Amino acid sequence: MESKQPESPEDGFNQALIRGKMRIAAKGHEKNHEQGHEKDLEKIPEKEPDKHLMAGGRAAAAGEVQGTGPANRHGMPQLPPGQHEVKNWPVLDLGVQPAVPRDMWSLIVKGYVEQPYVLEWKDFLALPQVEDVSDFHCVTSWSRMDNHWTGVRFRTLAEKAVLKANVTHVHIKAYDGYSTNLPVAECMDDDVLLVHTWEGIDLPREHGGPVRMITPRKYAWKGAKWIKEILFVPQDMLGFWELRGYSNSAEPWFNDRYS
């Protein structure tokens, strides 16, 4: 199992500070989340799709690519700017780590789709499974390299739902009340997965087990732990941290941390 001890006193202070901020934010979030930014689908106006994003373009922050080390498989420097490599896997959350037994877990996929559905655990495992190795970049300045994952590509879930032509974004909700958002085109990358296995073991609860999303080309807050619902929508709907001043695009190689 991983070690959860910080690599230095400074790392420990940083992690404690971040945890404190997360817990303070979560207190207000628990009360206001449902009222603040969840919208009935009937209230979301239809919008013309962003052809640039639908074609696979990225809303990268202005400026030049930054970072150090050899190029990764996407041609970017291995370590983004402002990051340091760790060997352990630090734990960050909103102060809640929901216990979701596999036999009680389900994933709702809905929104502007032709075929909404709900997956139970056995249904999720029946989908095509993939193994991948990717890096994990946390906005709090650490990166864990070469993580081995097993799970289902996000693209597989989207194809099963059959998206309507006006879908441009995804709004994702989790069992702990967390939410985040992404352009739908950026979820279609081969390495964007819903994972249930990490380094050959069941994904630990503290890291989002039984299933979490990973977004290797984004800061890790864009990949929700304890994923519960995927909502396809025709306009952007900001998530938990995006509403609290974090970048909506979250591009590590542009040091794109805050809005």
The 8 nearest C-alpha neighbors of each residue, nearest first, counted from 0:
[[1, 2, 200, 3, 87, 203, 198, 88],
 [0, 2, 87, 3, 88, 86, 89, 4],
 [3, 1, 87, 4, 0, 88, 5, 89],
 [2, 4, 89, 1, 87, 5, 88, 90],
 [3, 5, 2, 6, 87, 11, 89, 7],
 [6, 4, 11, 7, 10, 3, 8, 89],
 [5, 7, 10, 4, 8, 11, 85, 9],
 [6, 8, 10, 9, 5, 11, 4, 12],
 [9, 7, 11, 10, 12, 5, 6, 13],
 [10, 8, 12, 7, 11, 13, 6, 5],
 [9, 11, 13, 7, 8, 12, 5, 14],
 [10, 12, 8, 5, 14, 9, 13, 15],
 [13, 11, 9, 15, 10, 14, 16, 8],
 [14, 12, 10, 16, 11, 15, 17, 9],
 [13, 15, 17, 11, 16, 12, 18, 10],
 [16, 14, 18, 12, 17, 13, 11, 19],
 [17, 15, 13, 19, 14, 18, 12, 20],
 [16, 18, 14, 20, 19, 15, 21, 13],
 [19, 17, 21, 15, 16, 20, 14, 22],
 [20, 18, 16, 22, 17, 21, 15, 23],
 [19, 21, 17, 23, 18, 22, 24, 16],
 [20, 22, 18, 93, 24, 19, 23, 25],
 [21, 23, 25, 19, 94, 93, 24, 20],
 [24, 22, 20, 25, 21, 26, 19, 27],
 [23, 25, 21, 22, 26, 27, 20, 28],
 [24, 26, 28, 22, 23, 27, 93, 21],
 [27, 25, 28, 24, 23, 29, 22, 30],
 [26, 28, 25, 29, 30, 24, 31, 23],
 [27, 29, 25, 31, 32, 30, 26, 24],
 [30, 28, 27, 26, 31, 32, 25, 176],
 [31, 29, 28, 27, 32, 26, 33, 34],
 [30, 32, 28, 34, 35, 33, 29, 27],
 [33, 31, 28, 35, 34, 29, 30, 36],
 [32, 34, 37, 31, 35, 36, 30, 29],
 [35, 33, 31, 32, 36, 37, 30, 38],
 [36, 34, 32, 31, 33, 37, 38, 28],
 [35, 37, 34, 38, 32, 33, 236, 237],
 [38, 36, 33, 35, 34, 39, 32, 236],
 [39, 37, 36, 40, 42, 43, 41, 34],
 [38, 40, 41, 42, 37, 43, 110, 36],
 [39, 41, 42, 43, 38, 110, 232, 111],
 [40, 42, 39, 43, 44, 38, 45, 110],
 [43, 41, 40, 39, 44, 38, 45, 37],
 [44, 42, 40, 41, 45, 39, 38, 233],
 [45, 43, 42, 46, 233, 41, 234, 40],
 [44, 46, 233, 43, 47, 165, 234, 232],
 [47, 45, 233, 48, 165, 44, 234, 166],
 [46, 48, 165, 49, 45, 233, 166, 167],
 [49, 47, 165, 167, 50, 46, 166, 233],
 [48, 50, 51, 52, 53, 167, 47, 54],
 [51, 49, 53, 52, 48, 54, 47, 55],
 [50, 52, 54, 56, 49, 53, 55, 57],
 [53, 51, 56, 55, 54, 49, 50, 184],
 [52, 54, 50, 184, 55, 51, 49, 167],
 [55, 53, 52, 51, 56, 50, 184, 49],
 [54, 56, 52, 53, 184, 57, 51, 185],
 [55, 57, 52, 51, 54, 58, 53, 184],
 [58, 56, 59, 52, 55, 185, 51, 184],
 [57, 59, 60, 248, 56, 52, 250, 61],
 [60, 58, 57, 61, 250, 248, 253, 249],
 [59, 61, 253, 62, 58, 255, 250, 248],
 [62, 60, 59, 63, 253, 58, 64, 255],
 [61, 63, 60, 64, 253, 59, 65, 252],
 [64, 62, 65, 253, 61, 252, 60, 59],
 [63, 65, 252, 253, 62, 66, 75, 76],
 [66, 64, 252, 80, 253, 63, 79, 76],
 [67, 65, 79, 80, 76, 78, 252, 64],
 [68, 66, 76, 78, 77, 79, 69, 65],
 [67, 69, 77, 76, 78, 70, 66, 71],
 [70, 68, 76, 77, 71, 67, 75, 78],
 [69, 71, 76, 74, 75, 77, 68, 72],
 [72, 70, 77, 74, 73, 75, 76, 69],
 [71, 73, 74, 70, 75, 77, 133, 76],
 [74, 72, 71, 75, 70, 216, 76, 77],
 [73, 75, 70, 71, 72, 76, 77, 69],
 [74, 76, 70, 71, 73, 77, 72, 252],
 [77, 75, 70, 66, 67, 68, 78, 69],
 [76, 78, 71, 68, 70, 69, 75, 67],
 [77, 79, 67, 66, 76, 68, 82, 80],
 [80, 78, 66, 252, 251, 82, 65, 76],
 [81, 79, 66, 82, 65, 254, 252, 78],
 [80, 82, 140, 79, 83, 254, 66, 141],
 [81, 83, 140, 141, 80, 79, 142, 78],
 [84, 82, 141, 142, 140, 85, 81, 78],
 [83, 85, 142, 141, 143, 82, 86, 144],
 [86, 84, 143, 87, 142, 141, 83, 88],
 [85, 87, 143, 88, 84, 144, 2, 1],
 [86, 88, 2, 85, 1, 89, 3, 143],
 [87, 89, 90, 3, 1, 86, 143, 85],
 [90, 88, 3, 87, 91, 5, 4, 14],
 [89, 91, 88, 205, 206, 92, 3, 14],
 [92, 90, 18, 89, 93, 14, 17, 206],
 [93, 91, 94, 95, 90, 21, 18, 96],
 [92, 94, 21, 22, 95, 25, 91, 18],
 [93, 95, 22, 92, 96, 21, 25, 18],
 [96, 94, 93, 97, 175, 92, 22, 25],
 [95, 97, 205, 98, 94, 175, 204, 92],
 [98, 96, 99, 95, 175, 174, 225, 204],
 [97, 99, 100, 96, 204, 208, 209, 174],
 [98, 100, 104, 97, 101, 103, 209, 208],
 [101, 99, 103, 102, 104, 98, 209, 208],
 [100, 102, 104, 103, 120, 99, 209, 105],
 [101, 103, 100, 104, 120, 119, 99, 105],
 [104, 102, 100, 101, 99, 105, 119, 120],
 [105, 103, 101, 102, 99, 100, 119, 120],
 [104, 106, 119, 118, 120, 103, 107, 227],
 [105, 107, 227, 118, 228, 117, 108, 119],
 [106, 108, 117, 228, 229, 116, 109, 227],
 [109, 107, 229, 116, 115, 228, 117, 230],
 [108, 110, 115, 230, 112, 107, 231, 229],
 [111, 109, 231, 230, 112, 232, 40, 115],
 [110, 112, 231, 163, 232, 162, 166, 109],
 [113, 111, 162, 163, 110, 161, 114, 160],
 [112, 114, 161, 160, 162, 115, 163, 111],
 [113, 115, 160, 112, 161, 116, 159, 109],
 [116, 114, 109, 108, 160, 112, 113, 110],
 [117, 115, 108, 107, 114, 109, 118, 160],
 [116, 118, 107, 106, 108, 119, 105, 115],
 [119, 117, 106, 122, 105, 123, 107, 120],
 [118, 120, 105, 122, 121, 123, 104, 106],
 [121, 119, 123, 122, 101, 104, 124, 105],
 [122, 120, 124, 123, 119, 125, 118, 102],
 [123, 121, 125, 119, 118, 120, 124, 126],
 [122, 124, 120, 125, 121, 126, 118, 119],
 [123, 125, 121, 126, 122, 120, 128, 127],
 [126, 124, 122, 123, 121, 127, 128, 120],
 [125, 127, 124, 123, 128, 122, 151, 155],
 [128, 126, 151, 125, 129, 124, 155, 152],
 [129, 127, 151, 150, 126, 149, 130, 124],
 [128, 130, 150, 149, 151, 131, 127, 152],
 [131, 129, 149, 148, 150, 128, 132, 147],
 [130, 132, 148, 147, 133, 149, 129, 190],
 [133, 131, 147, 146, 145, 148, 130, 134],
 [132, 134, 145, 146, 215, 131, 135, 144],
 [133, 135, 144, 145, 215, 143, 146, 136],
 [134, 136, 143, 142, 215, 144, 219, 137],
 [137, 135, 142, 218, 219, 141, 138, 134],
 [138, 136, 219, 139, 218, 141, 140, 142],
 [137, 139, 140, 218, 256, 136, 219, 141],
 [138, 140, 137, 141, 17, 13, 14, 82],
 [141, 139, 82, 138, 137, 81, 83, 142],
 [142, 140, 83, 82, 137, 84, 139, 136],
 [141, 143, 136, 84, 135, 83, 85, 137],
 [144, 142, 135, 85, 84, 134, 86, 136],
 [143, 145, 134, 146, 135, 142, 133, 84],
 [146, 144, 133, 134, 132, 147, 143, 135],
 [145, 147, 132, 133, 144, 134, 148, 198],
 [148, 146, 132, 198, 197, 131, 145, 133],
 [149, 147, 197, 131, 196, 130, 132, 146],
 [150, 148, 130, 196, 194, 129, 195, 131],
 [149, 151, 194, 128, 193, 129, 195, 192],
 [152, 150, 128, 193, 192, 129, 153, 127],
 [151, 153, 192, 154, 155, 191, 193, 189],
 [154, 152, 156, 192, 155, 191, 151, 186],
 [153, 155, 187, 157, 152, 156, 158, 186],
 [156, 154, 158, 152, 153, 157, 159, 151],
 [155, 157, 159, 153, 154, 158, 160, 152],
 [158, 156, 154, 160, 159, 155, 161, 153],
 [159, 157, 161, 155, 160, 156, 154, 162],
 [158, 160, 156, 157, 161, 155, 114, 154],
 [159, 161, 114, 157, 158, 115, 112, 162],
 [162, 160, 158, 113, 112, 159, 114, 157],
 [163, 161, 112, 160, 113, 111, 164, 166],
 [162, 164, 112, 165, 111, 166, 113, 161],
 [163, 165, 166, 162, 48, 167, 47, 111],
 [164, 166, 48, 233, 163, 47, 46, 167],
 [167, 165, 233, 232, 164, 163, 168, 231],
 [166, 168, 233, 183, 48, 182, 234, 165],
 [169, 167, 182, 183, 232, 235, 181, 234],
 [168, 170, 231, 181, 180, 183, 230, 232],
 [169, 171, 180, 230, 179, 229, 236, 231],
 [172, 170, 229, 179, 178, 228, 180, 230],
 [173, 171, 178, 228, 227, 177, 226, 229],
 [172, 174, 226, 227, 177, 225, 175, 176],
 [173, 175, 225, 176, 227, 226, 97, 172],
 [176, 174, 173, 177, 97, 95, 96, 225],
 [177, 175, 173, 174, 178, 172, 29, 32],
 [176, 178, 173, 175, 172, 239, 179, 174],
 [179, 177, 172, 238, 239, 171, 173, 176],
 [178, 180, 238, 171, 221, 170, 239, 237],
 [179, 181, 170, 169, 238, 237, 171, 236],
 [182, 180, 169, 168, 183, 170, 185, 186],
 [183, 181, 168, 184, 185, 167, 169, 186],
 [182, 184, 168, 186, 185, 167, 169, 181],
 [185, 183, 53, 55, 186, 187, 182, 52],
 [186, 184, 187, 183, 182, 188, 181, 55],
 [187, 185, 183, 184, 188, 191, 153, 154],
 [186, 188, 154, 185, 184, 189, 153, 191],
 [189, 187, 190, 191, 186, 185, 154, 184],
 [188, 190, 191, 187, 152, 154, 192, 153],
 [189, 191, 188, 192, 215, 131, 214, 152],
 [192, 190, 214, 188, 213, 189, 153, 186],
 [193, 191, 152, 153, 213, 151, 212, 194],
 [192, 194, 212, 151, 150, 211, 152, 210],
 [195, 193, 150, 210, 149, 211, 192, 196],
 [194, 196, 210, 202, 150, 209, 201, 149],
 [195, 197, 201, 202, 149, 200, 148, 194],
 [198, 196, 148, 202, 199, 200, 147, 201],
 [197, 199, 147, 200, 148, 146, 196, 201],
 [198, 200, 197, 196, 201, 147, 148, 149],
 [201, 199, 196, 197, 198, 202, 203, 195],
 [200, 202, 196, 203, 195, 197, 199, 209],
 [201, 203, 196, 208, 195, 197, 209, 200],
 [204, 202, 208, 206, 205, 201, 207, 209],
 [203, 205, 208, 207, 206, 202, 209, 96],
 [206, 204, 203, 207, 96, 90, 208, 92],
 [207, 205, 204, 203, 208, 224, 90, 202],
 [206, 208, 224, 225, 204, 211, 205, 210],
 [209, 207, 204, 210, 202, 203, 225, 206],
 [208, 210, 195, 202, 207, 101, 204, 225],
 [211, 209, 208, 195, 194, 225, 207, 226],
 [212, 210, 224, 225, 207, 226, 193, 194],
 [211, 213, 193, 222, 223, 192, 194, 224],
 [212, 214, 222, 192, 191, 215, 193, 211],
 [213, 215, 191, 222, 217, 216, 219, 221],
 [216, 214, 217, 135, 134, 213, 133, 190],
 [215, 217, 214, 218, 250, 251, 136, 134],
 [218, 216, 250, 214, 215, 249, 251, 219],
 [219, 217, 136, 137, 249, 220, 138, 251],
 [218, 220, 137, 221, 222, 136, 217, 214],
 [221, 219, 222, 218, 223, 137, 138, 179],
 [220, 222, 219, 179, 223, 218, 214, 217],
 [223, 221, 212, 213, 220, 214, 219, 224],
 [224, 222, 212, 211, 226, 221, 173, 220],
 [223, 225, 207, 211, 226, 212, 173, 222],
 [226, 224, 207, 211, 173, 174, 210, 208],
 [227, 225, 173, 211, 224, 223, 210, 172],
 [226, 228, 173, 106, 174, 172, 107, 225],
 [227, 229, 107, 172, 106, 171, 108, 226],
 [230, 228, 171, 108, 170, 107, 109, 231],
 [229, 231, 110, 170, 109, 169, 108, 171],
 [232, 230, 169, 110, 111, 168, 166, 109],
 [231, 233, 166, 168, 234, 111, 110, 169],
 [234, 232, 166, 167, 165, 46, 45, 168],
 [235, 233, 232, 168, 167, 236, 46, 166],
 [234, 236, 168, 237, 233, 232, 180, 167],
 [237, 235, 170, 180, 234, 238, 36, 168],
 [238, 236, 241, 180, 242, 235, 179, 239],
 [237, 239, 179, 178, 241, 180, 240, 242],
 [240, 238, 178, 242, 241, 179, 177, 243],
 [241, 239, 243, 242, 245, 238, 244, 179],
 [240, 242, 245, 238, 243, 237, 247, 239],
 [243, 241, 240, 239, 244, 237, 238, 245],
 [244, 242, 240, 241, 245, 239, 24, 238],
 [243, 245, 258, 241, 242, 257, 246, 240],
 [244, 246, 257, 241, 258, 240, 243, 256],
 [247, 245, 258, 257, 249, 256, 248, 241],
 [246, 248, 241, 249, 245, 258, 237, 180],
 [247, 249, 246, 250, 58, 59, 255, 60],
 [250, 248, 246, 255, 217, 218, 247, 256],
 [249, 251, 255, 217, 253, 252, 248, 59],
 [252, 250, 254, 253, 79, 255, 218, 217],
 [253, 251, 79, 65, 64, 254, 250, 66],
 [252, 254, 255, 251, 250, 64, 65, 60],
 [255, 253, 251, 252, 256, 80, 250, 81],
 [254, 256, 250, 253, 249, 251, 257, 246],
 [257, 255, 246, 254, 249, 245, 138, 258],
 [258, 256, 245, 246, 244, 255, 249, 247],
 [257, 246, 245, 244, 247, 256, 255, 241]]
